[in-house]
Amino acid sequence: MAEALTLAGVSDAAARISDNYAGKYGIARDSDWFLIKLQEELGELAQAHLRLSGRGRGSATEQDRADEAADVLCMLLLYCRHHGVDPEAAVARKWLSWLEPV
């Protein structure tokens, strides 16, 4: 049985993959790169969504949507890592606090 994924595990794997990619293609990754790359991936998710809903040119599959969502998630984790944001702590503070009784 496969081991369960965690945000920390996905973040670590994404960082290794990103390091390999940047090294292979000579990409300098700075603060702007992480944000712009995240925006690029979000645009690709929007494109797949529009195609699937009949509001974009061309076709897409549910696999395309899932792949682009994975790209957005991994780029967001890389953005957080670069800027020292702990995504689990941020989600707990910003979102999960709403689950506490008032």
VOSE-899001 format. One record per residue: x, y, z of N, C-alpha, C, O in turn; residue number from 0; residue in one letter. Coordinates in steps of 0.001 Angstrom, whole numbers, padded with zeros to 6 digits. Example, Ala and Ser with C-alpha at 12.3 -4.5 7.8 and 13.67 -1.06 7.14 Angstrom:
2
nxx 013190	nyy -005690	nzz 007800	caxx 012300	cayy -004500	cazz 007800	cxx 013200	cyy -003300	czz 007800	oxx 014236	oyy -003319	ozz 008465	seq 0	type A
nxx 012850	nyy -002250	nzz 007080	caxx 013670	cayy -001060	cazz 007140	cxx 012900	cyy 000030	czz 007870	oxx 013409	oyy 001138	ozz 008039	seq 1	type S
This chain:
102
nxx 000837	nyy -001182	nzz 000000	caxx 000000	cayy 000000	cazz 000000	cxx 000885	cyy 001249	czz 000000	oxx 001888	oyy 001309	ozz 000710	seq 0	type M
nxx 000507	nyy 002231	nzz -000792	caxx 001285	cayy 003466	cazz -000902	cxx 001150	cyy 004300	czz 000361	oxx 000112	oyy 004307	ozz 001023	seq 1	type A
nxx 002228	nyy 005000	nzz 000673	caxx 002243	cayy 005881	cazz 001838	cxx 001373	cyy 007106	czz 001556	oxx 001358	oyy 007611	ozz 000434	seq 2	type E
nxx 000654	nyy 007581	nzz 002561	caxx -000203	cayy 008756	cazz 002408	cxx 000642	cyy 010000	czz 002148	oxx 001709	oyy 010180	ozz 002734	seq 3	type A
nxx 000147	nyy 010840	nzz 001270	caxx 000826	cayy 012104	cazz 000977	cxx 000579	cyy 013101	czz 002098	oxx -000486	oyy 013111	ozz 002716	seq 4	type L
nxx 001576	nyy 013935	nzz 002352	caxx 001433	cayy 015050	cazz 003272	cxx 001861	cyy 016315	czz 002531	oxx 002580	oyy 016241	ozz 001535	seq 5	type T
nxx 001423	nyy 017463	nzz 003013	caxx 001871	cayy 018709	cazz 002389	cxx 003391	cyy 018830	czz 002459	oxx 004029	oyy 019256	ozz 001495	seq 6	type L
nxx 003960	nyy 018462	nzz 003580	caxx 005415	cayy 018558	cazz 003720	cxx 006118	cyy 017622	czz 002740	oxx 007128	oyy 017995	ozz 002144	seq 7	type A
nxx 005599	nyy 016428	nzz 002573	caxx 006200	cayy 015483	cazz 001644	cxx 006090	cyy 015938	czz 000203	oxx 007045	oyy 015830	ozz -000567	seq 8	type G
nxx 004923	nyy 016446	nzz -000160	caxx 004734	cayy 016958	cazz -001525	cxx 005631	cyy 018166	czz -001752	oxx 006226	oyy 018306	ozz -002820	seq 9	type V
nxx 005733	nyy 019041	nzz -000752	caxx 006584	cayy 020223	cazz -000864	cxx 008048	cyy 019828	czz -001059	oxx 008739	oyy 020405	ozz -001898	seq 10	type S
nxx 008516	nyy 018859	nzz -000297	caxx 009904	cayy 018398	cazz -000436	cxx 010153	cyy 017820	czz -001830	oxx 011158	oyy 018132	ozz -002468	seq 11	type D
nxx 009233	nyy 016978	nzz -002295	caxx 009380	cayy 016374	cazz -003622	cxx 009330	cyy 017442	czz -004713	oxx 010124	oyy 017408	ozz -005653	seq 12	type A
nxx 008409	nyy 018379	nzz -004590	caxx 008296	cayy 019453	cazz -005582	cxx 009569	cyy 020288	czz -005617	oxx 010005	oyy 020711	ozz -006688	seq 13	type A
nxx 010163	nyy 020527	nzz -004462	caxx 011411	cayy 021305	cazz -004414	cxx 012531	cyy 020571	czz -005144	oxx 013287	oyy 021187	ozz -005896	seq 14	type A
nxx 012642	nyy 019261	nzz -004930	caxx 013675	cayy 018487	cazz -005629	cxx 013447	cyy 018510	czz -007141	oxx 014391	oyy 018678	ozz -007913	seq 15	type R
nxx 012206	nyy 018341	nzz -007551	caxx 011877	cayy 018358	cazz -008980	cxx 012166	cyy 019733	czz -009576	oxx 012735	oyy 019839	ozz -010663	seq 16	type I
nxx 011769	nyy 020789	nzz -008856	caxx 012003	cayy 022151	cazz -009329	cxx 013494	cyy 022450	czz -009431	oxx 013938	oyy 023096	ozz -010381	seq 17	type S
nxx 014268	nyy 021980	nzz -008452	caxx 015726	cayy 022168	cazz -008501	cxx 016314	cyy 021487	czz -009737	oxx 017148	oyy 022065	ozz -010433	seq 18	type D
nxx 015876	nyy 020260	nzz -010002	caxx 016358	cayy 019531	cazz -011181	cxx 015986	cyy 020258	czz -012467	oxx 016815	oyy 020401	ozz -013367	seq 19	type N
nxx 014741	nyy 020716	nzz -012554	caxx 014238	cayy 021419	cazz -013740	cxx 015027	cyy 022707	czz -013974	oxx 015453	oyy 022998	ozz -015092	seq 20	type Y
nxx 015212	nyy 023465	nzz -012905	caxx 015936	cayy 024736	cazz -013019	cxx 017383	cyy 024502	czz -013445	oxx 017921	oyy 025245	ozz -014266	seq 21	type A
nxx 018005	nyy 023478	nzz -012889	caxx 019374	cayy 023164	cazz -013266	cxx 019488	cyy 022719	czz -014715	oxx 020400	oyy 023132	ozz -015432	seq 22	type G
nxx 018572	nyy 021888	nzz -015135	caxx 018603	cayy 021361	cazz -016501	cxx 018424	cyy 022458	czz -017546	oxx 019074	oyy 022442	ozz -018591	seq 23	type K
nxx 017530	nyy 023418	nzz -017254	caxx 017202	cayy 024457	cazz -018234	cxx 017823	cyy 025813	czz -017911	oxx 017535	oyy 026796	ozz -018594	seq 24	type Y
nxx 018667	nyy 025884	nzz -016886	caxx 019353	cayy 027130	cazz -016553	cxx 018413	cyy 028241	czz -016125	oxx 018601	oyy 029394	ozz -016513	seq 25	type G
nxx 017410	nyy 027913	nzz -015334	caxx 016411	cayy 028895	cazz -014899	cxx 016819	cyy 029483	czz -013553	oxx 017052	oyy 028755	ozz -012587	seq 26	type I
nxx 016899	nyy 030800	nzz -013505	caxx 017162	cayy 031503	cazz -012254	cxx 015818	cyy 031737	czz -011563	oxx 014964	oyy 032451	ozz -012088	seq 27	type A
nxx 015637	nyy 031148	nzz -010408	caxx 014370	cayy 031271	cazz -009678	cxx 014525	cyy 032272	czz -008546	oxx 015233	oyy 032023	ozz -007570	seq 28	type R
nxx 013859	nyy 033396	nzz -008687	caxx 013854	cayy 034401	cazz -007630	cxx 012416	cyy 034568	czz -007153	oxx 011526	oyy 033832	ozz -007582	seq 29	type D
nxx 012190	nyy 035525	nzz -006275	caxx 010848	cayy 035723	cazz -005720	cxx 009811	cyy 035953	czz -006804	oxx 008703	oyy 035422	ozz -006725	seq 30	type S
nxx 010159	nyy 036741	nzz -007819	caxx 009222	cayy 036989	cazz -008913	cxx 008926	cyy 035727	czz -009698	oxx 007783	oyy 035498	ozz -010092	seq 31	type D
nxx 009939	nyy 034902	nzz -009931	caxx 009737	cayy 033684	cazz -010715	cxx 008688	cyy 032786	czz -010071	oxx 007809	oyy 032268	ozz -010760	seq 32	type W
nxx 008772	nyy 032597	nzz -008755	caxx 007818	cayy 031717	cazz -008079	cxx 006388	cyy 032230	czz -008222	oxx 005470	oyy 031440	ozz -008443	seq 33	type F
nxx 006191	nyy 033529	nzz -008101	caxx 004848	cayy 034088	cazz -008239	cxx 004370	cyy 034029	czz -009685	oxx 003225	oyy 033658	ozz -009940	seq 34	type L
nxx 005215	nyy 034384	nzz -010617	caxx 004822	cayy 034386	cazz -012028	cxx 004553	cyy 032962	czz -012509	oxx 003621	oyy 032741	ozz -013282	seq 35	type I
nxx 005343	nyy 032009	nzz -012072	caxx 005121	cayy 030614	cazz -012455	cxx 003803	cyy 030106	czz -011870	oxx 003078	oyy 029365	ozz -012534	seq 36	type K
nxx 003490	nyy 030495	nzz -010639	caxx 002203	cayy 030138	cazz -010038	cxx 001062	cyy 030702	czz -010869	oxx 000077	oyy 030010	ozz -011126	seq 37	type L
nxx 001188	nyy 031958	nzz -011290	caxx 000162	cayy 032591	cazz -012122	cxx 000029	cyy 031871	czz -013456	oxx -001083	oyy 031678	ozz -013946	seq 38	type Q
nxx 001147	nyy 031474	nzz -014046	caxx 001113	cayy 030732	cazz -015313	cxx 000333	cyy 029436	czz -015151	oxx -000511	oyy 029110	ozz -015985	seq 39	type E
nxx 000610	nyy 028702	nzz -014090	caxx -000076	cayy 027429	cazz -013866	cxx -001558	cyy 027642	czz -013585	oxx -002388	oyy 026844	ozz -014022	seq 40	type E
nxx -001903	nyy 028701	nzz -012865	caxx -003311	cayy 029005	cazz -012622	cxx -004020	cyy 029328	czz -013937	oxx -005174	oyy 028947	ozz -014129	seq 41	type L
nxx -003338	nyy 030025	nzz -014837	caxx -003896	cayy 030309	cazz -016157	cxx -004149	cyy 029032	czz -016943	oxx -005156	oyy 028922	ozz -017642	seq 42	type G
nxx -003241	nyy 028067	nzz -016835	caxx -003428	cayy 026803	cazz -017537	cxx -004594	cyy 026015	czz -016948	oxx -005304	oyy 025325	ozz -017681	seq 43	type E
nxx -004802	nyy 026107	nzz -015631	caxx -005968	cayy 025477	cazz -015010	cxx -007252	cyy 026143	czz -015499	oxx -008234	oyy 025463	ozz -015799	seq 44	type L
nxx -007242	nyy 027476	nzz -015578	caxx -008409	cayy 028200	cazz -016077	cxx -008707	cyy 027805	czz -017524	oxx -009869	oyy 027648	ozz -017900	seq 45	type A
nxx -007669	nyy 027645	nzz -018326	caxx -007853	cayy 027250	cazz -019716	cxx -008498	cyy 025860	czz -019801	oxx -009429	oyy 025664	ozz -020583	seq 46	type Q
nxx -008027	nyy 024914	nzz -019025	caxx -008624	cayy 023578	cazz -019021	cxx -010072	cyy 023647	czz -018564	oxx -010935	oyy 022983	ozz -019139	seq 47	type A
nxx -010346	nyy 024434	nzz -017547	caxx -011713	cayy 024596	cazz -017040	cxx -012632	cyy 025153	czz -018135	oxx -013728	oyy 024639	ozz -018356	seq 48	type H
nxx -012172	nyy 026204	nzz -018814	caxx -012990	cayy 026797	cazz -019875	cxx -013233	cyy 025818	czz -021016	oxx -014339	oyy 025753	ozz -021554	seq 49	type L
nxx -012228	nyy 025073	nzz -021381	caxx -012402	cayy 024076	cazz -022447	cxx -013407	cyy 023007	czz -022024	oxx -014260	oyy 022607	ozz -022817	seq 50	type R
nxx -013312	nyy 022552	nzz -020801	caxx -014231	cayy 021523	cazz -020321	cxx -015669	cyy 022025	czz -020215	oxx -016613	oyy 021243	ozz -020330	seq 51	type L
nxx -015832	nyy 023314	nzz -019999	caxx -017180	cayy 023878	cazz -019869	cxx -017706	cyy 024419	czz -021196	oxx -018756	oyy 025060	ozz -021237	seq 52	type S
nxx -016972	nyy 024159	nzz -022288	caxx -017426	cayy 024592	cazz -023607	cxx -017246	cyy 026075	czz -023871	oxx -017854	oyy 026613	ozz -024796	seq 53	type G
nxx -016425	nyy 026743	nzz -023078	caxx -016221	cayy 028182	cazz -023255	cxx -014807	cyy 028523	czz -023665	oxx -014372	oyy 029666	ozz -023526	seq 54	type R
nxx -014086	nyy 027535	nzz -024170	caxx -012733	cayy 027761	cazz -024643	cxx -012498	cyy 026981	czz -025921	oxx -013170	oyy 025986	ozz -026193	seq 55	type G
nxx -011548	nyy 027440	nzz -026688	caxx -011221	cayy 026741	cazz -027930	cxx -010486	cyy 025456	czz -027627	oxx -009700	oyy 025378	ozz -026683	seq 56	type R
nxx -010749	nyy 024463	nzz -028426	caxx -010082	cayy 023189	cazz -028252	cxx -010797	cyy 022331	czz -027233	oxx -011888	oyy 022659	ozz -026764	seq 57	type G
nxx -010165	nyy 021241	nzz -026906	caxx -010783	cayy 020314	cazz -025964	cxx -009827	cyy 020042	czz -024813	oxx -008626	oyy 020300	ozz -024893	seq 58	type S
nxx -010392	nyy 019522	nzz -023763	caxx -009614	cayy 019136	cazz -022590	cxx -010302	cyy 017939	czz -021958	oxx -011469	oyy 017655	ozz -022228	seq 59	type A
nxx -009565	nyy 017257	nzz -021126	caxx -010117	cayy 016113	cazz -020404	cxx -010081	cyy 016401	czz -018906	oxx -009450	oyy 017359	ozz -018460	seq 60	type T
nxx -010758	nyy 015567	nzz -018147	caxx -010687	cayy 015698	cazz -016692	cxx -009253	cyy 015467	czz -016210	oxx -008838	oyy 016026	ozz -015195	seq 61	type E
nxx -008506	nyy 014649	nzz -016936	caxx -007093	cayy 014444	cazz -016596	cxx -006308	cyy 015747	czz -016764	oxx -005421	oyy 016046	ozz -015964	seq 62	type Q
nxx -006636	nyy 016529	nzz -017809	caxx -005985	cayy 017830	cazz -017993	cxx -006267	cyy 018738	czz -016805	oxx -005368	oyy 019408	ozz -016299	seq 63	type D
nxx -007529	nyy 018756	nzz -016360	caxx -007894	cayy 019594	cazz -015211	cxx -007113	cyy 019155	czz -013974	oxx -006568	oyy 019986	ozz -013246	seq 64	type R
nxx -007064	nyy 017856	nzz -013746	caxx -006351	cayy 017329	cazz -012576	cxx -004864	cyy 017647	czz -012653	oxx -004258	oyy 018034	ozz -011654	seq 65	type A
nxx -004274	nyy 017485	nzz -013838	caxx -002847	cayy 017779	cazz -014006	cxx -002549	cyy 019240	czz -013727	oxx -001567	oyy 019560	ozz -013057	seq 66	type D
nxx -003391	nyy 020126	nzz -014236	caxx -003165	cayy 021562	cazz -014021	cxx -003395	cyy 021938	czz -012558	oxx -002689	oyy 022793	ozz -012022	seq 67	type E
nxx -004375	nyy 021308	nzz -011908	caxx -004596	cayy 021564	cazz -010480	cxx -003372	cyy 021123	czz -009677	oxx -002973	oyy 021795	ozz -008726	seq 68	type A
nxx -002777	nyy 019986	nzz -010067	caxx -001556	cayy 019516	cazz -009395	cxx -000422	cyy 020513	czz -009587	oxx 000345	oyy 020771	ozz -008659	seq 69	type A
nxx -000312	nyy 021078	nzz -010797	caxx 000729	cayy 022083	cazz -011048	cxx 000534	cyy 023301	czz -010156	oxx 001499	oyy 023826	ozz -009601	seq 70	type D
nxx -000715	nyy 023756	nzz -010015	caxx -001002	cayy 024924	cazz -009168	cxx -000631	cyy 024615	czz -007721	oxx 000015	oyy 025425	ozz -007056	seq 71	type V
nxx -001036	nyy 023449	nzz -007237	caxx -000739	cayy 023083	cazz -005860	cxx 000766	cyy 023031	czz -005611	oxx 001253	oyy 023586	ozz -004626	seq 72	type L
nxx 001498	nyy 022371	nzz -006495	caxx 002949	cayy 022258	cazz -006297	cxx 003631	cyy 023615	czz -006395	oxx 004545	oyy 023899	ozz -005622	seq 73	type C
nxx 003205	nyy 024456	nzz -007329	caxx 003821	cayy 025790	cazz -007433	cxx 003481	cyy 026641	czz -006216	oxx 004312	oyy 027432	ozz -005772	seq 74	type M
nxx 002277	nyy 026496	nzz -005668	caxx 001934	cayy 027235	cazz -004452	cxx 002819	cyy 026773	czz -003292	oxx 003295	oyy 027590	ozz -002504	seq 75	type L
nxx 003035	nyy 025466	nzz -003193	caxx 003918	cayy 024964	cazz -002139	cxx 005346	cyy 025469	czz -002321	oxx 006020	oyy 025794	ozz -001344	seq 76	type L
nxx 005808	nyy 025536	nzz -003570	caxx 007156	cayy 026072	cazz -003827	cxx 007230	cyy 027559	czz -003483	oxx 008227	oyy 028019	ozz -002926	seq 77	type L
nxx 006185	nyy 028306	nzz -003811	caxx 006125	cayy 029731	cazz -003465	cxx 006217	cyy 029895	czz -001941	oxx 006986	oyy 030713	ozz -001437	seq 78	type Y
nxx 005415	nyy 029100	nzz -001223	caxx 005434	cayy 029175	cazz 000245	cxx 006813	cyy 028840	czz 000789	oxx 007322	oyy 029529	ozz 001673	seq 79	type C
nxx 007407	nyy 027799	nzz 000270	caxx 008724	cayy 027364	cazz 000722	cxx 009757	cyy 028468	czz 000513	oxx 010564	oyy 028751	ozz 001399	seq 80	type R
nxx 009724	nyy 029086	nzz -000661	caxx 010685	cayy 030142	cazz -000983	cxx 010560	cyy 031326	czz -000030	oxx 011559	oyy 031952	ozz 000327	seq 81	type H
nxx 009335	nyy 031628	nzz 000378	caxx 009088	cayy 032802	cazz 001226	cxx 008964	cyy 032463	czz 002712	oxx 008613	oyy 033321	ozz 003522	seq 82	type H
nxx 009253	nyy 031215	nzz 003064	caxx 009226	cayy 030843	cazz 004471	cxx 007842	cyy 030763	czz 005071	oxx 007681	oyy 030906	ozz 006283	seq 83	type G
nxx 006840	nyy 030536	nzz 004239	caxx 005465	cayy 030391	cazz 004726	cxx 005222	cyy 028921	czz 005044	oxx 005473	oyy 028054	ozz 004207	seq 84	type V
nxx 004739	nyy 028638	nzz 006243	caxx 004345	cayy 027276	cazz 006613	cxx 002881	cyy 027119	czz 006216	oxx 002004	oyy 027639	ozz 006906	seq 85	type D
nxx 002594	nyy 026406	nzz 005109	caxx 001213	cayy 026337	cazz 004638	cxx 000268	cyy 025673	czz 005631	oxx -000897	oyy 026061	ozz 005724	seq 86	type P
nxx 000746	nyy 024682	nzz 006372	caxx -000129	cayy 024030	cazz 007344	cxx -000504	cyy 024999	czz 008465	oxx -001665	oyy 025060	ozz 008869	seq 87	type E
nxx 000466	nyy 025748	nzz 008965	caxx 000188	cayy 026719	cazz 010026	cxx -000707	cyy 027842	czz 009510	oxx -001600	oyy 028306	ozz 010218	seq 88	type A
nxx -000467	nyy 028274	nzz 008280	caxx -001285	cayy 029351	cazz 007711	cxx -002732	cyy 028904	czz 007526	oxx -003654	oyy 029666	ozz 007816	seq 89	type A
nxx -002941	nyy 027690	nzz 007052	caxx -004304	cayy 027172	cazz 006873	cxx -004983	cyy 027020	czz 008233	oxx -006153	oyy 027366	ozz 008389	seq 90	type V
nxx -004252	nyy 026505	nzz 009204	caxx -004830	cayy 026350	cazz 010542	cxx -005267	cyy 027694	czz 011113	oxx -006348	oyy 027814	ozz 011689	seq 91	type A
nxx -004413	nyy 028706	nzz 010946	caxx -004733	cayy 030034	cazz 011487	cxx -005845	cyy 030714	czz 010708	oxx -006771	oyy 031260	ozz 011308	seq 92	type R
nxx -005774	nyy 030691	nzz 009396	caxx -006684	cayy 031473	cazz 008550	cxx -008016	cyy 030772	czz 008317	oxx -009057	oyy 031428	ozz 008311	seq 93	type K
nxx -008009	nyy 029465	nzz 008127	caxx -009235	cayy 028744	cazz 007767	cxx -009788	cyy 027888	czz 008897	oxx -010970	oyy 027988	ozz 009225	seq 94	type W
nxx -008962	nyy 027063	nzz 009488	caxx -009469	cayy 026089	cazz 010446	cxx -009970	cyy 026724	czz 011733	oxx -010749	oyy 026115	ozz 012466	seq 95	type L
nxx -009527	nyy 027941	nzz 012010	caxx -010024	cayy 028630	cazz 013199	cxx -011531	cyy 028870	czz 013114	oxx -012192	oyy 029050	ozz 014137	seq 96	type S
nxx -012071	nyy 028873	nzz 011903	caxx -013523	cayy 029040	cazz 011729	cxx -014308	cyy 027820	czz 012200	oxx -015524	oyy 027895	ozz 012377	seq 97	type W
nxx -013632	nyy 026717	nzz 012399	caxx -014303	cayy 025502	cazz 012887	cxx -014444	cyy 025501	czz 014396	oxx -015192	oyy 024690	ozz 014943	seq 98	type L
nxx -013740	nyy 026396	nzz 015084	caxx -013826	cayy 026473	cazz 016535	cxx -015171	cyy 027066	czz 016932	oxx -015685	oyy 027956	ozz 016255	seq 99	type E
nxx -015741	nyy 026574	nzz 018030	caxx -017028	cayy 027129	cazz 018488	cxx -016902	cyy 028612	czz 018802	oxx -015869	oyy 029070	ozz 019290	seq 100	type P
nxx -017939	nyy 029338	nzz 018524	caxx -017926	cayy 030793	cazz 018764	cxx -018316	cyy 031093	czz 020187	oxx -018364	oyy 032258	ozz 020582	seq 101	type V
